[in-house]
Amino acid sequence: MSGECFTHDAVDLDRPESGLRWRWIVRDGWKLILPAAWNEPGTRPELYRIVDDPFERSDLAARHPRQVDRLRRQLEKDWKPAWP
């Protein structure tokens, strides 16, 4: 399962990705939140073990960089925006 979150209002109807805030993916009990650098400067990916931490209180990205990379690659592969 994966998805994305955008700003509330459409920023540019010809370039919907300009309003992208972050994308996320859930796989095998893990959740990765990947911020869009152009709208969330200075932020880093967040990783949670949602089977143990369903309220996402403990970010594990720094301790599990391989898991971050694996989920990021899967998200890039799966993510098919609805615009050209």
N, C-alpha and C positions, 0 to 999 in steps of 0.2 A: 504494500500500500504506500502511495506517495501523493504529494500534493504541493500546493503553493499558496502563499498569502500575498495579497497586494494591498497598496494604499487604498483607502476608502473610495476616493474618487478617481475616475480615469484620468491619468496624467496626459497621455497622448494616445488617441485612438488608433493612429497609424503604427505606433510602437508600444503595444501593451506591456512589454517587458520592462519599460521604463518605470512602471509603478510596482515592480516586483520587490517585495521586502525580504522574503526568504522562501526556500523550498524545504521540504521534509520528506523523510522516508522511514518506514518501519519495516524491519526484517529480522526474523529470528530472535525476537525479544529485545532488539535494540532500536533506538530512535535517534536519527541524525537530523539536526536542524542546521541548514546551510544558508547563511545570510547572503543577500545580494550586495556585493561590495559597493556598488554605485548608490545604494539607498541606505545601507547600514555600515558606513565607514567605521573602521576601528573595531569591528566585531569579529568574532571567530566562530567556527563551527561548534555546536554543542552536541554532546553525545550522552544518551541516557540508557540505562539498562531497565527498561520499563517493566519487566516482569518482577524486578526487585524494588523499583522506585517509580510507581505509577504516577506520582505527583511531580516527577522530574525535578527533584530538589538537588541531586548530586550530579554535576556535569563531569563526565568521565573522559572527555576528549583528550586531555593531556596525558592520561594514563593508558589510553588505548588508540594510539595513532594509526595502527594497522586497520582497526575496525572503522575508524573515520574514513580512511582511504578506500576501503572495500565498499562501504555504503555510498561514498561520494561517486565512485565509478558506476555503481549500480543505478544511482539516481540519474547521472548523466546519460546512461544508456536508456533508461526507462522514460525520462522526462520528454514528453512530446507536447510542446505548447500548441494551443489551438490556433495560433496565428502563423503566417508564413515566415 
